[in-house]
Amino acid sequence: MRRARKFLIWTFGVVCAVVLLTLTFAQLEQRAFRRRAERLLAEIDALELRKTAWESAEREFQHWGAAAKQNPQCTPHECSLEVTLNDFVLSHVYGSDWPTRIDDYLRYRLKLEAQSRPLESELGKLVALSLRVGVRPASITGRIGMRDGVVWEKGLSTHIEVLSPSGRCSDGGRCPYTLIASSYTVPQLPQKGRDLFAADLEIHSQYTIGRPSGCMGCVAVWAKFTAYADAADVHRLLQFNLSCLTAWHACLYEPDIMPGVWAEYEADRARLKALHK
């Protein structure tokens, strides 16, 4: 009994140490990821549409190394470049094919049913558990574009995996979904009366804020602006709350990830309602 008790105590201690080290690594990795995301956002925000030379922007983004991908169809007159940052969990669990390959091997060796996904199933449970303790798998993508030698477009988008509050899923429990926020340049805005969000043009002519009418497994908000939008407006529309990447209490909704943009969206809806009374 004494040896059994000692074994259980040691086992419990080892399990606690592994869990603590895992959580510590996850938090440190996500804080480093957040700093990189904030740097990318700051660099994109600093570019002036229709003014910053493309050569200067390319040189500025060289330090991103392999994370930066230039459009293979670039020409001397038009080009674009994307920087994609993925955190550790998203890269090695969500975005990797090794769980599928191991499941294929297990089905073959253990003669399991064709639909069986033992490893993916367990990883799904582990990821759901990690979301409860502050892990926020995420992907950040920044994009810049050129026309005739100057920066003509820029934008940033975030995808963060979160866990819904209790009672929000079909089974009455909690389920994972993706919180999406994006702000980017578009060639032109829709003409008034021809698009669901074109009513915004009655208030501001060079940008619009909205959300998709339906988003399966996600909550999303976006801001779209033209290259002719005022620089102050563009700066305001590129404000993301990137503390969502490390917050212990998860960001769950549009005002959490883009508080200023969402506040303006709600104010615009109220103004439009008053105008159309």
MOKAHU-V180468 format. One record per residue. OMEGA is omega in whole degrees, 0 to 359 (NA if undefined). NEAR is the number of other ideal C-beta (glycine too) atoms within 12 Angstrom. D_LAST is the distance of its C-alpha to the last C-alpha in Angstrom with 1 decimal. Layout:
{{OMEGA;NEAR;D_LAST} {OMEGA;NEAR;D_LAST}}
This chain:
{{181;7;79.9} {179;8;80.1} {179;9;79.7} {179;10;76.9} {180;11;75.1} {179;12;75.7} {180;13;74.4} {180;14;71.2} {179;14;70.6} {179;14;71.2} {179;14;68.9} {179;14;66.1} {179;14;66.6} {179;14;66.5} {179;14;63.3} {180;14;61.6} {180;14;62.8} {179;14;61.5} {181;18;58.1} {179;15;58.0} {179;14;59.1} {179;22;56.6} {179;21;53.7} {178;17;55.0} {181;19;55.3} {180;32;51.8} {179;26;50.3} {180;19;52.4} {182;28;51.5} {176;37;47.8} {176;23;47.9} {178;19;49.8} {179;34;47.2} {179;29;44.4} {177;21;46.3} {179;28;46.6} {179;40;42.9} {178;28;42.0} {179;25;44.5} {179;39;43.1} {180;33;39.5} {180;20;40.9} {178;31;42.8} {181;41;39.8} {183;27;37.6} {180;24;40.3} {179;38;40.4} {180;24;38.7} {180;37;37.0} {179;25;38.7} {183;19;41.3} {179;30;43.3} {181;19;46.4} {179;34;46.7} {178;16;50.3} {180;20;49.4} {178;35;46.7} {180;27;49.2} {180;15;51.8} {185;26;49.5} {182;32;48.8} {184;17;52.4} {179;15;53.0} {174;28;50.9} {184;12;53.8} {179;12;53.5} {181;25;49.9} {180;26;48.9} {177;20;48.9} {178;24;48.7} {182;17;47.3} {180;10;50.6} {180;9;49.1} {174;18;48.8} {178;15;49.8} {184;11;50.6} {184;14;47.2} {183;20;45.0} {176;28;45.4} {182;31;43.7} {179;35;45.0} {173;30;43.8} {181;36;45.0} {178;28;44.8} {176;36;45.7} {176;30;46.4} {187;37;47.6} {183;27;50.9} {181;33;49.6} {182;30;47.3} {190;20;50.1} {177;18;52.9} {181;29;51.2} {188;28;47.9} {182;21;49.0} {181;19;52.7} {183;15;54.6} {176;17;57.5} {180;24;56.3} {181;19;56.1} {178;15;59.6} {177;21;61.1} {177;26;59.6} {180;20;61.1} {180;16;64.5} {179;21;64.2} {180;20;63.5} {184;13;66.5} {185;12;68.9} {179;14;67.9} {179;9;67.2} {178;17;63.8} {185;11;61.3} {182;10;59.5} {185;10;56.1} {177;19;57.4} {187;21;55.9} {183;22;57.8} {180;25;57.2} {179;25;53.5} {180;18;52.9} {177;18;54.6} {177;24;52.8} {178;21;49.5} {180;17;50.5} {179;23;51.7} {178;28;48.5} {177;25;46.4} {181;21;48.7} {178;32;48.5} {180;32;44.7} {185;23;45.2} {170;22;47.4} {176;28;45.4} {183;38;46.2} {177;45;43.2} {187;39;44.2} {174;42;42.2} {179;34;42.0} {179;41;40.6} {174;33;40.4} {183;42;40.0} {172;34;39.9} {181;42;40.6} {185;34;40.9} {169;34;42.7} {179;23;42.5} {170;16;45.4} {178;20;46.7} {179;26;43.7} {185;36;41.3} {179;31;38.2} {177;38;36.5} {179;47;36.6} {179;39;35.1} {175;43;35.9} {179;36;35.2} {173;49;36.3} {183;34;37.3} {178;46;38.4} {181;38;39.8} {180;38;38.8} {184;30;39.3} {173;27;36.5} {180;18;36.4} {175;13;38.3} {182;11;36.9} {181;18;34.4} {184;16;36.7} {180;10;37.6} {179;10;40.9} {182;11;39.4} {179;15;41.0} {181;21;40.2} {180;23;40.0} {172;32;39.9} {183;28;37.0} {174;31;36.1} {186;40;33.6} {174;34;32.6} {181;49;31.1} {177;36;31.2} {188;43;30.4} {178;33;31.7} {173;36;31.8} {181;30;30.6} {178;16;31.9} {178;21;28.4} {181;29;24.8} {177;20;23.2} {182;12;21.7} {177;17;17.9} {183;11;16.9} {180;12;20.3} {182;18;20.0} {185;15;18.0} {184;30;17.9} {178;21;17.6} {177;25;14.0} {184;29;15.8} {175;24;17.3} {183;20;14.4} {178;26;15.5} {191;31;19.2} {188;20;21.2} {175;25;24.3} {179;39;23.5} {181;37;21.3} {180;36;21.5} {176;34;21.3} {180;30;23.3} {179;18;24.8} {176;10;23.3} {182;10;26.8} {183;19;29.7} {178;11;33.0} {180;19;34.9} {168;28;32.8} {189;35;29.8} {173;30;28.5} {179;37;26.3} {172;33;26.6} {179;43;25.8} {181;36;26.6} {178;36;27.4} {179;28;29.2} {181;33;32.5} {178;22;30.8} {178;31;28.5} {183;19;29.4} {179;23;32.2} {178;16;30.5} {180;28;27.5} {178;36;30.0} {181;25;32.0} {182;24;29.1} {179;41;28.1} {178;40;31.8} {178;27;31.9} {174;42;33.2} {184;30;34.5} {171;34;37.9} {175;23;39.2} {181;37;37.9} {184;44;41.1} {184;28;43.3} {178;24;41.3} {175;18;43.2} {189;17;39.9} {167;33;38.2} {188;35;34.8} {189;27;32.9} {184;26;29.2} {181;34;27.1} {177;22;26.8} {186;29;30.6} {178;42;31.5} {187;40;28.9} {181;23;27.5} {179;26;26.2} {181;37;24.6} {177;31;23.0} {178;20;21.7} {178;29;20.1} {181;30;18.7} {177;21;16.9} {178;18;15.7} {180;26;14.3} {179;22;12.5} {180;15;10.9} {179;18;10.2} {178;23;8.7} {179;14;6.4} {181;12;5.4} {186;13;5.7} {177;11;3.8} {NA;7;0.0}}
